[in-house]
């Protein structure tokens, strides 16, 4: 069984956001003009042999790009294929905490995702901290991006050191999943994962042939094999492309199973 730790269903409001102009150019895509049925995402997963996906909402300063209601509807339509991640309005911290609680407790969402680059503020900003405390109390992870920003936004807020390191010091019980490998600061991200028990990496937005050697070496280590989650970043990279080359990484059977599904099941508390 393979579980995608980072995906989002492509909606016109999401792909037409100005931040994604560069990604659309790189991939040769055009933003859809009409809504795409959720079955299209299910079909992409089926073609790659992906059993389940962590489906994320997105909230920008201008408002929802993919709403929590939409994600809840898609999860409800395919409860055996999708698990939801909430996104909230960072500008209203207490409303954001209430929304996160509601989505976890009532809709069964498995965590929170916020993108610091989208808000042009580091994840150590004081407005994040009530949400970190809520994640700890709810027993769900905080998911974010580490590394440079492909969209046309500043990248500095994606530095693992000092930002992820500081959050993990302030909230040692908080489970943190840093998506997109952390490149070009992958060694920093690996160092932070080694240092903090509850910090993880996911490989979304990169195909196996582009994994940095230091990440692959970490994946094969005794502790690192339990710290790296596979993800695609669909629709920017399809699940089939994100899986191509996994066999050439030289992972043993246990490490491969943990990478493709076991670590996600544990981190997001998914059913077997």
Backbone as JSON, one array per atom type, in Angstrom:
{
  "sequence": "XXXXXXXXXXXXXXXXXXXXXXXXXXXXXXXXXXXXXXXXXXXXXXXXXXXXXXXXXXXXXXXXXXXXXXXXXXXXXXXXXXXXXXXXXXXXXXXXXXXXXXXXXXXXXXXXXXXXXXXXXXXXXXXXXXXXXXXXXXXXXXXXXXXXXXXXXXXXXXXXXXXXXXXXXXXXXXXXXXXXXXXXXXXXXXXXXXXXXXXXXXXXXXXXXXXXXXXXXXXXXXXXXXXXXXXXXXXXXXXXXXXXXXXXXXXXXXXXXXXXXXXXXXXXXXXX",
  "N": [[0.84, -1.2, 0.0], [0.53, 2.22, -0.84], [0.86, 5.52, 0.33], [0.1, 8.86, -0.19], [1.64, 11.61, 1.05], [1.39, 14.3, 0.54], [-0.81, 16.03, -1.21], [-3.1, 17.81, -3.31], [-6.36, 18.58, -4.46], [-6.84, 19.66, -7.79], [-8.18, 22.73, -8.22], [-9.85, 25.41, -9.97], [-9.57, 27.87, -8.57], [-7.34, 27.38, -7.02], [-5.13, 26.69, -8.77], [-5.05, 28.94, -10.36], [-4.06, 30.95, -8.82], [-1.94, 33.73, -8.31], [0.6, 33.17, -7.35], [1.34, 30.77, -8.45], [2.11, 31.08, -11.06], [4.71, 30.67, -12.03], [5.04, 27.9, -11.66], [3.1, 26.86, -13.33], [4.17, 27.65, -15.73], [6.61, 26.22, -15.77], [5.71, 23.58, -15.84], [4.19, 23.53, -18.1], [1.45, 23.73, -17.99], [-1.99, 24.86, -18.03], [-4.16, 26.84, -16.05], [-7.19, 25.3, -14.97], [-10.37, 26.07, -16.36], [-12.88, 25.27, -15.65], [-14.52, 23.49, -12.98], [-12.89, 20.54, -11.77], [-13.72, 17.17, -11.47], [-13.55, 15.29, -8.41], [-13.06, 12.67, -8.88], [-11.15, 12.58, -10.85], [-8.73, 12.94, -9.54], [-8.74, 10.64, -8.0], [-8.51, 8.76, -10.05], [-5.93, 9.33, -11.0], [-4.44, 8.5, -8.81], [-5.12, 5.77, -8.79], [-3.93, 4.93, -11.18], [-1.28, 4.99, -10.49], [-1.1, 3.2, -8.48], [-1.58, 4.08, -5.9], [-2.86, 3.98, -2.74], [-4.06, 5.71, -0.81], [-4.48, 9.21, 0.04], [-3.22, 12.21, 1.55], [-5.09, 14.86, 1.73], [-5.09, 18.24, 1.11], [-6.34, 21.37, 2.34], [-6.04, 24.86, 1.39], [-5.13, 28.03, 2.53], [-4.86, 31.4, 1.91], [-3.65, 34.81, 2.5], [-5.55, 36.32, 1.13], [-7.78, 34.77, 1.24], [-9.57, 31.54, 1.18], [-7.98, 29.2, -0.94], [-8.28, 26.54, -1.51], [-10.97, 25.29, 0.05], [-11.76, 24.29, 3.45], [-14.28, 23.14, 3.66], [-14.62, 22.09, 1.09], [-12.62, 20.12, 1.04], [-13.54, 18.47, 3.12], [-15.89, 17.55, 1.93], [-14.87, 16.05, -0.25], [-13.42, 14.08, 1.09], [-15.48, 12.84, 2.45], [-16.86, 11.78, 0.29], [-15.08, 9.88, -0.63], [-14.08, 8.07, 1.53], [-12.33, 5.99, 1.96], [-10.12, 6.61, 0.54], [-9.13, 9.2, 0.89], [-7.74, 11.49, 3.3], [-8.17, 14.3, 5.34], [-6.47, 17.5, 5.53], [-6.51, 20.43, 7.37], [-6.61, 23.96, 6.62], [-6.08, 27.32, 7.67], [-7.05, 30.72, 8.6], [-4.46, 32.66, 9.19], [-4.34, 35.28, 10.02], [-6.31, 35.65, 11.89], [-6.0, 34.43, 14.69], [-7.43, 33.14, 16.9], [-9.93, 32.48, 15.79], [-8.88, 30.79, 13.9], [-7.84, 28.7, 15.47], [-10.24, 27.67, 16.53], [-11.47, 26.81, 14.18], [-9.67, 24.83, 13.32], [-9.92, 22.99, 15.45], [-12.63, 22.27, 15.11], [-12.59, 21.03, 12.6], [-10.93, 18.83, 13.03], [-12.2, 17.48, 15.17], [-14.89, 17.19, 14.37], [-14.95, 16.6, 11.61], [-12.95, 14.78, 11.27], [-10.4, 15.44, 10.34], [-6.86, 15.13, 9.76], [-4.75, 16.76, 10.47], [-2.96, 19.92, 10.32], [-2.15, 22.23, 7.78], [-0.07, 24.85, 6.92], [1.41, 27.35, 4.9], [4.21, 29.1, 5.22], [5.49, 30.77, 3.28], [3.38, 31.61, 1.73], [2.14, 33.41, 3.33], [4.14, 35.16, 3.66], [5.71, 35.23, 5.98], [7.68, 34.06, 8.71], [7.54, 30.72, 10.19], [7.87, 30.95, 12.91], [6.51, 33.12, 13.73], [4.42, 34.89, 16.01], [1.69, 34.44, 15.65], [1.37, 31.86, 14.8], [1.7, 30.29, 17.06], [-0.52, 29.73, 18.91], [-1.84, 27.87, 17.31], [0.0, 25.78, 17.1], [-0.02, 24.88, 19.74], [-2.67, 24.0, 19.85], [-2.59, 21.9, 17.99], [-0.94, 20.08, 19.36], [-2.59, 19.51, 21.59], [-4.75, 18.34, 20.28], [-3.56, 16.17, 19.16], [-2.52, 16.01, 16.54], [-0.5, 16.43, 13.56], [1.53, 19.27, 12.56], [1.9, 20.5, 9.4], [4.07, 21.69, 6.89], [5.96, 23.66, 4.5], [9.36, 23.18, 3.68], [12.5, 24.48, 2.56], [13.39, 25.97, -0.65], [11.12, 28.21, -2.38], [9.08, 27.33, -4.94], [6.88, 28.67, -6.23], [6.29, 32.16, -7.08], [7.36, 33.65, -4.74], [9.0, 34.85, -1.72], [11.75, 32.87, -0.44], [13.09, 32.58, 1.99], [11.69, 32.05, 4.38], [11.43, 29.35, 4.43], [13.6, 28.12, 5.62], [15.04, 25.45, 7.38], [16.72, 25.72, 9.64], [16.86, 28.77, 11.14], [14.14, 28.19, 11.75], [12.33, 25.76, 11.82], [13.78, 24.29, 13.67], [13.65, 26.0, 15.93], [10.87, 26.01, 16.48], [10.49, 23.32, 17.16], [12.0, 23.2, 19.47], [10.54, 24.92, 21.13], [8.09, 23.63, 21.18], [8.23, 20.68, 21.99], [6.56, 18.45, 21.94], [5.1, 18.68, 19.65], [4.29, 17.32, 16.54], [5.95, 17.68, 13.56], [5.87, 18.02, 10.1], [7.92, 18.47, 7.5], [7.53, 19.4, 4.31], [8.59, 18.87, 0.88], [11.31, 18.36, 0.97], [13.35, 20.26, 1.64], [15.36, 21.34, 0.11], [17.42, 24.04, -1.01], [18.56, 23.37, 1.41], [18.79, 20.83, 2.48], [20.55, 19.3, 4.06], [20.45, 20.76, 6.42], [17.77, 20.25, 7.11], [17.8, 17.49, 7.52], [19.55, 17.42, 9.7], [17.99, 18.72, 11.62], [15.91, 16.89, 11.85], [17.32, 14.7, 12.9], [17.98, 15.75, 15.35], [15.54, 16.33, 16.65], [12.94, 14.47, 17.99], [10.29, 14.46, 17.02], [10.19, 15.55, 14.46], [9.78, 15.42, 10.96], [10.34, 14.56, 7.46], [8.91, 15.09, 4.24], [8.84, 13.88, 0.84], [7.61, 15.26, -1.21], [7.07, 17.06, -4.28], [9.39, 16.38, -5.51], [11.01, 14.09, -7.69], [12.24, 10.68, -7.43], [14.79, 10.5, -8.69], [15.81, 12.97, -8.28], [16.23, 13.23, -5.59], [18.25, 14.5, -3.03], [21.56, 13.24, -2.32], [22.26, 13.18, 0.42], [19.79, 12.98, 1.67], [18.85, 10.47, 0.82], [20.8, 8.84, 1.96], [20.24, 9.33, 4.66], [17.64, 8.24, 4.81], [18.24, 5.54, 4.73], [19.41, 5.02, 7.12], [19.42, 3.87, 10.57], [17.75, 5.4, 12.3], [16.72, 7.27, 10.49], [15.12, 5.9, 8.66], [12.61, 5.84, 9.69], [11.69, 8.38, 9.48], [11.09, 9.65, 7.09], [8.7, 10.49, 4.67], [6.81, 9.49, 1.83], [5.69, 11.59, -0.82], [3.76, 13.31, -3.35], [2.99, 15.9, -4.29], [0.89, 16.32, -6.0], [-1.35, 18.28, -7.98], [0.97, 19.17, -9.27], [3.17, 17.48, -9.56], [2.58, 14.34, -10.74], [1.39, 11.29, -9.16], [2.41, 8.93, -10.37], [4.79, 9.8, -11.67], [6.14, 10.71, -9.4], [6.72, 8.36, -8.13], [8.35, 6.99, -9.82], [11.39, 5.45, -10.12], [11.84, 4.82, -7.47], [12.57, 2.21, -6.91], [15.22, 2.2, -7.6], [16.56, 3.4, -5.55], [17.74, 1.79, -3.71], [16.68, 0.83, -1.3], [16.0, -1.27, 1.5], [13.5, -3.86, 2.1], [11.96, -3.3, 4.42], [12.53, -0.58, 4.92], [11.59, 0.58, 2.56], [8.83, 0.02, 2.75], [8.17, 1.5, 5.04], [8.78, 4.08, 4.11], [6.98, 4.43, 1.92], [4.46, 4.03, 3.03], [4.2, 3.21, 5.78], [5.33, 5.13, 7.58], [3.7, 7.38, 7.12], [1.22, 6.35, 7.94], [1.67, 6.08, 10.68], [2.43, 8.73, 11.52], [0.22, 10.3, 10.81], [-1.77, 8.99, 12.09], [-3.37, 6.99, 10.8], [-5.83, 4.55, 9.75], [-5.1, 1.01, 9.5]],
  "CA": [[0.0, 0.0, 0.0], [1.26, 3.48, -0.92], [0.09, 6.67, 0.82], [0.65, 10.14, -0.63], [1.61, 12.51, 2.2], [1.13, 15.71, 0.17], [-1.51, 16.23, -2.47], [-4.26, 18.7, -3.28], [-7.16, 18.43, -5.67], [-6.67, 20.89, -8.57], [-9.36, 23.55, -8.47], [-9.49, 26.66, -10.68], [-9.13, 28.88, -7.62], [-6.01, 27.03, -6.53], [-4.1, 26.77, -9.8], [-4.99, 30.27, -10.98], [-3.47, 31.92, -7.9], [-0.79, 34.39, -8.94], [1.86, 32.58, -6.89], [1.66, 29.56, -9.19], [2.42, 31.39, -12.44], [5.97, 30.04, -12.4], [4.86, 26.46, -11.73], [2.34, 26.58, -14.55], [5.11, 27.82, -16.84], [7.57, 25.12, -15.76], [5.07, 22.3, -16.17], [3.45, 23.66, -19.34], [0.02, 23.59, -17.73], [-2.86, 26.03, -17.97], [-5.17, 26.67, -14.99], [-8.5, 24.87, -15.49], [-11.43, 27.08, -16.32], [-14.06, 24.66, -15.05], [-14.19, 22.55, -11.89], [-12.46, 19.18, -12.1], [-14.32, 16.26, -10.48], [-12.6, 14.64, -7.53], [-12.75, 11.37, -9.46], [-9.93, 12.7, -11.64], [-7.61, 12.7, -8.62], [-8.78, 9.21, -7.67], [-8.0, 8.04, -11.21], [-4.47, 9.5, -11.03], [-3.92, 7.63, -7.76], [-5.28, 4.39, -9.24], [-2.95, 4.66, -12.23], [0.03, 4.83, -9.87], [-1.17, 2.22, -7.4], [-1.58, 4.78, -4.61], [-4.08, 3.59, -2.04], [-4.69, 6.8, -0.08], [-3.77, 10.48, -0.04], [-3.47, 13.26, 2.52], [-5.63, 15.89, 0.85], [-4.95, 19.47, 1.88], [-6.9, 22.69, 2.05], [-5.06, 25.94, 1.3], [-5.67, 29.35, 2.89], [-3.95, 32.51, 1.66], [-4.15, 36.06, 3.1], [-6.72, 36.79, 0.39], [-8.92, 33.88, 1.48], [-9.32, 30.13, 0.85], [-7.69, 28.75, -2.3], [-9.04, 25.3, -1.45], [-11.61, 25.44, 1.34], [-11.94, 23.12, 4.31], [-15.55, 22.5, 3.3], [-14.39, 21.29, -0.11], [-11.85, 18.92, 1.42], [-14.44, 17.59, 3.88], [-16.81, 16.92, 0.97], [-14.14, 15.04, -1.02], [-13.11, 12.98, 2.01], [-16.74, 12.14, 2.69], [-17.21, 11.04, -0.92], [-14.13, 8.78, -0.81], [-13.44, 7.94, 2.85], [-11.27, 4.98, 1.95], [-9.01, 7.07, -0.31], [-8.61, 10.51, 1.28], [-7.77, 11.99, 4.67], [-8.09, 15.74, 5.18], [-5.66, 18.45, 6.29], [-7.12, 21.74, 7.42], [-5.83, 25.18, 6.52], [-6.84, 28.33, 8.4], [-6.68, 32.12, 8.41], [-3.45, 33.01, 10.18], [-4.56, 36.65, 10.48], [-7.29, 35.6, 12.98], [-5.51, 33.23, 15.37], [-8.41, 32.4, 17.7], [-10.84, 31.86, 14.84], [-8.14, 29.71, 13.27], [-7.81, 27.59, 16.43], [-11.58, 27.07, 16.58], [-11.69, 26.11, 12.92], [-8.86, 23.61, 13.36], [-10.57, 22.04, 16.37], [-13.87, 21.79, 14.52], [-12.31, 20.12, 11.49], [-10.39, 17.58, 13.57], [-13.15, 16.79, 16.04], [-16.17, 16.89, 13.71], [-14.76, 16.06, 10.26], [-11.92, 13.76, 11.27], [-9.17, 15.85, 9.67], [-5.69, 14.5, 10.36], [-3.7, 17.69, 10.79], [-3.01, 21.3, 9.85], [-1.07, 22.66, 6.89], [0.07, 26.26, 6.61], [2.59, 27.63, 4.1], [4.73, 30.41, 5.6], [5.78, 31.63, 2.14], [2.13, 32.18, 1.23], [1.85, 34.54, 4.22], [5.36, 35.96, 3.71], [6.1, 35.37, 7.38], [8.28, 32.8, 9.15], [6.66, 29.92, 11.04], [8.06, 31.32, 14.31], [5.67, 34.29, 14.02], [3.6, 34.64, 17.2], [0.34, 34.01, 15.29], [1.36, 30.41, 14.63], [1.9, 29.53, 18.28], [-1.76, 29.11, 19.41], [-2.16, 26.71, 16.47], [0.88, 24.69, 17.51], [-0.55, 24.35, 21.01], [-3.9, 23.26, 19.54], [-2.19, 20.64, 17.35], [-0.48, 19.18, 20.42], [-3.74, 19.07, 22.37], [-5.59, 17.5, 19.43], [-2.8, 15.0, 18.75], [-2.36, 15.99, 15.09], [0.74, 17.1, 13.14], [1.6, 20.51, 11.8], [2.58, 20.25, 8.13], [4.48, 22.94, 6.26], [6.99, 23.49, 3.47], [10.73, 23.59, 3.95], [13.25, 24.63, 1.32], [13.08, 27.13, -1.48], [9.74, 28.32, -2.82], [8.92, 27.32, -6.39], [6.06, 29.82, -6.62], [6.98, 33.46, -7.1], [7.3, 34.23, -3.4], [10.31, 34.72, -1.08], [12.08, 31.52, 0.03], [13.82, 32.54, 3.26], [10.87, 31.51, 5.47], [11.51, 27.9, 4.37], [14.83, 27.59, 6.2], [14.86, 24.59, 8.55], [17.4, 26.41, 10.72], [16.45, 28.58, 12.54], [12.71, 28.18, 12.02], [11.8, 24.48, 12.3], [14.54, 23.99, 14.87], [13.12, 26.78, 17.05], [9.53, 25.52, 16.8], [10.62, 22.03, 17.84], [12.49, 23.49, 20.82], [9.45, 25.52, 21.9], [6.98, 22.67, 21.27], [8.82, 19.36, 21.76], [5.52, 17.44, 21.7], [4.47, 18.92, 18.35], [4.77, 16.59, 15.38], [6.15, 18.6, 12.44], [6.23, 17.38, 8.84], [8.43, 19.46, 6.55], [7.39, 18.9, 2.96], [9.43, 19.36, -0.22], [12.7, 17.94, 1.16], [14.2, 21.27, 2.25], [16.39, 21.8, -0.82], [18.82, 23.6, -1.0], [19.02, 23.24, 2.79], [18.41, 19.48, 2.89], [21.38, 18.88, 5.2], [19.87, 21.39, 7.61], [16.55, 19.56, 7.48], [18.19, 16.19, 8.09], [20.11, 17.69, 11.02], [16.87, 19.03, 12.53], [15.22, 15.61, 12.08], [18.14, 13.9, 13.81], [17.99, 16.4, 16.65], [14.23, 16.38, 17.29], [12.22, 13.2, 17.83], [8.99, 14.6, 16.37], [10.3, 16.27, 13.19], [9.81, 14.5, 9.83], [10.48, 15.12, 6.12], [8.28, 14.36, 3.14], [9.59, 14.06, -0.41], [6.75, 15.85, -2.23], [7.61, 18.03, -5.24], [10.64, 15.86, -6.09], [11.02, 12.7, -8.15], [13.36, 9.99, -6.79], [16.11, 10.77, -9.29], [16.26, 14.29, -7.83], [16.46, 13.26, -4.15], [19.66, 14.75, -2.7], [22.22, 12.06, -1.74], [22.23, 13.19, 1.88], [18.48, 12.5, 2.1], [18.8, 9.02, 0.6], [21.64, 8.23, 2.99], [19.48, 9.41, 5.91], [16.54, 7.28, 4.73], [18.75, 4.19, 4.93], [19.98, 4.9, 8.46], [18.54, 3.22, 11.55], [16.72, 6.34, 12.75], [16.14, 7.99, 9.37], [14.12, 5.11, 7.93], [11.3, 6.11, 10.3], [11.49, 9.83, 9.5], [10.87, 10.2, 5.75], [7.41, 10.11, 4.1], [6.7, 9.74, 0.39], [4.61, 12.45, -1.26], [3.87, 13.66, -4.78], [2.62, 17.28, -4.59], [-0.12, 16.33, -7.06], [-1.17, 17.93, -9.39], [2.2, 19.69, -9.86], [3.83, 16.25, -9.97], [1.64, 13.24, -10.6], [1.91, 10.19, -8.34], [3.23, 8.0, -11.15], [6.12, 10.4, -11.83], [6.78, 10.8, -8.09], [7.13, 7.01, -7.72], [9.29, 6.42, -10.78], [12.76, 5.45, -9.65], [11.96, 4.41, -6.07], [13.28, 0.93, -6.85], [16.65, 2.42, -7.79], [17.14, 4.06, -4.39], [18.49, 0.82, -2.93], [16.09, 0.66, 0.03], [15.58, -2.63, 1.82], [12.04, -3.99, 2.1], [11.36, -2.6, 5.56], [12.66, 0.87, 4.72], [10.7, 0.96, 1.47], [7.46, 0.01, 3.26], [8.02, 2.65, 5.93], [8.81, 5.29, 3.29], [5.81, 4.56, 1.05], [3.17, 4.01, 3.73], [4.22, 3.01, 7.22], [5.57, 6.37, 8.32], [2.5, 8.22, 7.03], [0.18, 5.77, 8.79], [1.98, 6.39, 12.07], [2.46, 10.16, 11.77], [-1.13, 10.86, 10.67], [-2.71, 8.12, 12.82], [-4.31, 6.45, 9.82], [-6.16, 3.14, 9.94], [-4.31, 0.06, 8.72]],
  "C": [[0.88, 1.25, 0.0], [0.33, 4.61, -0.49], [0.82, 7.94, 0.42], [0.51, 11.16, 0.5], [1.34, 13.96, 1.85], [0.46, 15.73, -1.2], [-2.64, 17.22, -2.24], [-5.04, 18.49, -4.57], [-7.11, 19.74, -6.46], [-8.0, 21.59, -8.85], [-8.94, 24.8, -9.24], [-8.96, 27.74, -9.74], [-7.73, 28.64, -7.08], [-4.95, 27.29, -7.61], [-4.01, 28.13, -10.48], [-4.43, 31.33, -10.04], [-2.17, 32.46, -8.49], [0.54, 33.76, -8.53], [2.3, 31.4, -7.75], [1.96, 29.83, -10.67], [3.71, 30.68, -12.9], [5.82, 28.53, -12.55], [4.07, 26.07, -12.98], [3.26, 26.69, -15.77], [6.08, 26.65, -16.92], [6.95, 23.82, -16.26], [4.29, 22.36, -17.48], [1.96, 23.49, -19.19], [-0.69, 24.94, -17.84], [-3.86, 25.81, -16.83], [-6.5, 26.24, -15.59], [-9.51, 25.99, -15.38], [-12.67, 26.56, -15.61], [-13.64, 23.72, -13.92], [-13.84, 21.16, -12.41], [-13.06, 18.23, -11.07], [-13.24, 15.57, -9.66], [-12.21, 13.26, -8.07], [-11.5, 11.4, -10.34], [-8.7, 12.46, -10.77], [-7.56, 11.24, -8.2], [-8.19, 8.39, -8.82], [-6.47, 8.15, -11.3], [-3.81, 8.61, -9.97], [-3.99, 6.16, -8.2], [-4.22, 4.01, -10.27], [-1.55, 4.41, -11.67], [0.05, 3.77, -8.78], [-1.1, 2.85, -6.02], [-2.92, 4.52, -3.93], [-4.81, 4.78, -1.44], [-3.84, 8.06, -0.18], [-4.18, 11.41, 1.08], [-3.82, 14.51, 1.73], [-5.74, 17.21, 1.62], [-5.83, 20.6, 1.38], [-5.76, 23.7, 1.99], [-5.75, 27.25, 1.66], [-4.58, 30.39, 2.72], [-4.46, 33.76, 2.39], [-5.4, 36.59, 2.41], [-7.96, 35.92, 0.61], [-8.59, 32.45, 1.08], [-9.02, 29.94, -0.64], [-8.32, 27.38, -2.54], [-9.64, 25.28, -0.05], [-11.69, 24.15, 2.13], [-13.25, 22.39, 4.01], [-15.39, 21.62, 2.07], [-13.66, 19.99, 0.23], [-12.74, 17.95, 2.19], [-15.41, 16.86, 2.95], [-16.11, 15.81, 0.19], [-13.8, 13.83, -0.15], [-14.37, 12.16, 2.27], [-17.15, 11.29, 1.5], [-16.32, 9.81, -1.12], [-13.38, 8.53, 0.5], [-12.35, 6.9, 2.92], [-10.05, 5.41, 1.15], [-8.36, 8.36, 0.2], [-8.73, 10.75, 2.78], [-7.43, 13.48, 4.59], [-7.06, 16.42, 6.07], [-6.34, 19.8, 6.23], [-6.11, 22.83, 7.1], [-6.7, 26.31, 7.06], [-6.29, 29.72, 8.13], [-5.74, 32.56, 9.52], [-3.67, 34.41, 10.75], [-5.55, 36.72, 11.65], [-7.01, 34.36, 13.82], [-6.57, 32.47, 16.16], [-9.48, 31.77, 16.82], [-10.18, 30.66, 14.17], [-8.08, 28.49, 14.18], [-9.17, 26.9, 16.49], [-11.88, 26.28, 15.31], [-10.91, 24.8, 12.88], [-9.52, 22.57, 14.26], [-11.82, 21.44, 15.75], [-13.58, 20.76, 13.44], [-11.76, 18.78, 11.99], [-11.46, 16.8, 14.31], [-14.44, 16.39, 15.32], [-15.98, 16.21, 12.35], [-13.64, 15.02, 10.17], [-10.65, 14.14, 10.54], [-7.96, 15.39, 10.47], [-4.56, 15.46, 10.7], [-3.96, 19.07, 10.21], [-1.88, 21.53, 8.88], [-1.17, 24.16, 6.67], [1.4, 26.47, 5.9], [3.13, 29.01, 4.46], [5.01, 31.32, 4.42], [4.53, 32.29, 1.6], [1.74, 33.41, 2.05], [3.03, 35.5, 4.32], [5.77, 36.28, 5.15], [6.67, 34.05, 7.87], [7.36, 32.03, 10.1], [6.91, 30.1, 12.53], [7.26, 32.57, 14.67], [4.69, 33.93, 15.14], [2.21, 34.13, 16.85], [0.24, 32.51, 15.08], [1.23, 29.67, 15.97], [0.61, 28.99, 18.9], [-2.16, 27.87, 18.6], [-1.27, 25.53, 16.8], [0.38, 24.04, 18.79], [-1.82, 23.52, 20.76], [-3.58, 21.92, 18.88], [-1.73, 19.63, 18.4], [-1.66, 18.63, 21.2], [-4.62, 18.12, 21.57], [-4.88, 16.22, 18.99], [-2.65, 14.87, 17.25], [-1.1, 16.75, 14.71], [0.5, 18.46, 12.5], [2.45, 20.24, 10.57], [2.88, 21.58, 7.46], [5.48, 22.63, 5.16], [8.33, 23.95, 4.0], [11.48, 23.64, 2.62], [12.82, 25.85, 0.54], [11.65, 27.06, -1.98], [9.69, 28.36, -4.34], [8.03, 28.44, -6.89], [6.8, 31.14, -6.45], [6.77, 34.22, -5.8], [8.67, 34.05, -2.75], [10.5, 33.35, -0.43], [12.63, 31.47, 1.45], [13.02, 31.91, 4.39], [10.86, 29.98, 5.47], [12.78, 27.32, 4.95], [14.52, 26.68, 7.39], [15.52, 25.15, 9.81], [17.46, 27.89, 10.36], [15.01, 28.16, 12.77], [12.17, 26.85, 12.56], [12.49, 24.06, 13.59], [13.95, 24.72, 16.08], [11.72, 26.31, 17.45], [9.61, 24.22, 17.59], [11.18, 22.19, 19.25], [11.35, 24.01, 21.69], [8.3, 24.55, 22.13], [7.51, 21.25, 21.01], [7.8, 18.26, 21.5], [4.88, 17.58, 20.32], [5.11, 18.07, 17.26], [4.8, 17.54, 14.19], [6.56, 17.8, 11.21], [6.65, 18.47, 7.86], [8.42, 18.89, 5.15], [8.38, 19.55, 1.99], [10.93, 19.29, 0.09], [13.61, 18.97, 1.85], [15.3, 21.81, 1.36], [16.31, 23.32, -1.0], [19.41, 23.44, 0.4], [18.68, 21.85, 3.33], [19.25, 19.0, 4.06], [20.9, 19.52, 6.49], [18.64, 20.63, 8.07], [16.84, 18.19, 8.08], [18.74, 16.39, 9.5], [19.0, 17.97, 12.04], [16.09, 17.75, 12.85], [16.01, 14.72, 13.04], [18.05, 14.45, 15.24], [16.67, 16.25, 17.4], [13.42, 15.13, 16.97], [10.99, 13.33, 16.96], [9.02, 15.4, 15.07], [10.54, 15.26, 12.07], [10.0, 15.29, 8.53], [9.55, 14.37, 5.19], [8.92, 14.79, 1.82], [8.76, 14.68, -1.53], [7.49, 16.91, -3.03], [8.94, 17.59, -5.85], [10.43, 14.42, -6.55], [12.27, 12.02, -7.57], [14.72, 10.3, -7.39], [16.67, 12.12, -8.87], [16.43, 14.36, -6.31], [17.93, 13.55, -3.88], [20.29, 13.52, -2.03], [22.16, 12.01, -0.22], [20.88, 12.74, 2.43], [18.39, 10.99, 1.95], [19.63, 8.3, 1.65], [20.91, 8.22, 4.34], [18.34, 8.4, 5.93], [17.0, 5.87, 5.04], [19.31, 3.97, 6.33], [18.95, 4.32, 9.43], [17.42, 4.15, 12.02], [16.0, 7.0, 11.58], [15.07, 7.22, 8.63], [12.71, 5.34, 8.48], [10.92, 7.59, 10.23], [11.14, 10.44, 8.15], [9.59, 9.61, 5.16], [7.41, 10.4, 2.6], [5.5, 10.65, 0.11], [4.83, 12.87, -2.7], [3.85, 15.16, -5.04], [1.7, 17.34, -5.81], [-1.0, 17.57, -6.9], [0.12, 18.46, -10.03], [3.09, 18.55, -10.34], [2.85, 15.12, -9.72], [2.22, 12.11, -9.78], [2.75, 9.19, -9.11], [4.65, 8.52, -11.32], [6.87, 10.44, -10.5], [7.23, 9.45, -7.55], [8.2, 6.43, -8.63], [10.72, 6.56, -10.29], [12.94, 5.06, -8.2], [12.77, 3.12, -5.96], [14.79, 1.11, -6.98], [17.33, 3.1, -6.59], [17.95, 3.1, -3.52], [17.98, 0.64, -1.52], [15.79, -0.81, 0.28], [14.06, -2.66, 1.98], [11.39, -3.23, 3.23], [11.39, -1.09, 5.36], [11.71, 1.34, 3.63], [9.25, 1.01, 1.94], [7.21, 1.19, 4.19], [7.93, 3.95, 5.12], [7.5, 5.48, 2.53], [4.49, 4.56, 1.82], [3.28, 3.98, 5.25], [4.43, 4.28, 8.02], [4.36, 7.31, 8.26], [1.38, 7.68, 7.91], [0.41, 6.14, 10.26], [1.85, 7.89, 12.36], [1.05, 10.76, 11.74], [-2.2, 10.02, 11.36], [-3.79, 7.58, 11.9], [-4.65, 5.0, 10.17], [-5.3, 2.25, 9.08], [-5.0, -0.23, 7.4]]
}
